């Protein structure tokens, strides 16, 4: 069983920045796509961004494009989500996840949540003045 752990959430004012981290118990993050998702109260979980283990451009949802950046540190087996110019509508629990199949989960124009298998417990991000 792969253990996924997110960290870095917190409360920030509108316009502020946060960087979330996603770590795994095994070298899973190096060989699989990693996706970031979020779920606000009363809403469905939605895809935010993903980074493939292949040479593909990272995917960003339109709502975060230009404000969020996903990156991978192979040495640390960690994936980061740097969030800037945060808005109140970014408030949600943010989850990191990986697929169970290599090459799945992250494409140029989509982030299919159904292809993800291992999930972390989530980290709360609150954007409020």
C-alpha positions in Angstrom: 0.0 0.0 0.0 1.3 3.4 -1.0 1.0 6.1 1.6 0.5 9.6 0.3 1.0 12.6 2.6 0.1 16.2 1.8 1.4 19.2 3.8 1.7 23.0 3.5 -2.0 24.0 3.8 -3.1 26.9 6.0 -4.9 30.2 6.0 -3.8 33.0 3.8 -5.2 36.4 2.8 -6.5 37.0 -0.8 -3.5 37.6 -3.0 -1.2 35.5 -0.9 0.7 32.4 -1.7 1.1 28.9 -0.4 3.1 25.9 -1.5 1.7 22.4 -0.9 3.9 19.3 -0.8 3.0 15.7 -1.7 5.3 12.9 -0.5 4.9 9.2 -0.9 6.1 6.2 1.1 7.7 4.6 -1.9 9.4 5.9 -5.0 5.9 6.0 -6.6 6.0 9.7 -7.4 9.0 9.2 -9.6 7.4 6.7 -11.9 3.8 7.8 -12.0 1.8 10.9 -12.7 0.9 13.0 -9.7 -2.4 14.9 -9.5 -3.6 17.6 -7.2 -7.3 17.8 -6.6 -9.5 19.9 -4.3 -12.9 19.7 -2.8 -14.8 22.7 -1.4 -17.7 22.2 1.0 -20.8 21.1 -0.8 -19.0 20.6 -4.1 -17.5 17.7 -6.0 -13.8 17.0 -6.0 -12.2 18.6 -9.0 -8.9 18.3 -10.7 -6.5 21.2 -10.2 -3.2 20.2 -11.8 -1.1 17.2 -12.7 2.4 16.4 -13.7 3.2 13.3 -15.8 6.2 11.0 -15.4 6.6 11.3 -19.1 7.8 14.3 -21.1 4.4 16.1 -21.2 3.4 19.6 -20.3 1.8 19.8 -16.9 -2.0 20.2 -16.9 -3.8 23.1 -15.1 -7.5 23.7 -14.7 -8.6 26.9 -16.3 -9.5 28.3 -12.9 -5.9 28.1 -11.7 -3.9 28.6 -14.9 -1.3 31.3 -14.5 -1.5 31.3 -10.7 -0.6 27.7 -9.8 2.6 25.9 -10.7 3.3 22.2 -10.2 6.8 20.8 -10.0 8.6 17.6 -9.1 11.7 17.0 -7.0 13.0 13.6 -8.0 15.7 13.5 -5.3 13.1 14.2 -2.6 10.4 12.1 -4.2 8.1 15.0 -3.7 5.7 17.0 -5.9 4.9 20.6 -5.1 2.0 22.8 -5.9 2.9 26.5 -5.6 -0.2 28.6 -5.4 0.0 32.4 -5.8 -2.6 35.2 -6.1 -4.9 33.0 -4.1 -8.6 33.8 -4.1 -11.4 33.0 -1.7 -12.8 30.5 -4.2 -9.6 28.5 -3.9 -10.6 27.6 -0.4 -10.9 23.8 -0.2 -9.3 20.6 1.0 -6.5 19.8 -1.4 -5.6 16.2 -2.2 -2.6 14.6 -3.8 -3.0 11.3 -5.7 -1.3 8.9 -8.1 -2.7 6.4 -10.6 -1.9 2.7 -10.3 -0.9 2.5 -14.0 2.2 4.1 -15.4 1.5 6.6 -18.1 -2.1 7.2 -16.9 -3.6 10.1 -15.2 -2.2 13.2 -16.7 -2.6 14.4 -20.3 -2.2 17.6 -22.2 -5.9 18.6 -21.9 -7.3 16.5 -19.1 -6.9 15.2 -15.6 -9.2 12.2 -15.3 -10.0 11.7 -11.6 -11.2 8.1 -12.3 -7.6 7.1 -13.2 -6.3 7.9 -9.7 -5.9 5.2 -7.1 -3.7 6.2 -4.2 -4.9 9.3 -2.3 -3.7 11.3 0.6 -5.8 12.6 3.5 -5.8 16.1 2.2 -4.7 19.5 3.5 -6.9 22.5 4.2 -6.4 25.7 2.3 -8.4 28.7 3.5 -8.2 32.0 1.7 -9.9 34.7 3.7 -9.4 38.3 4.8 
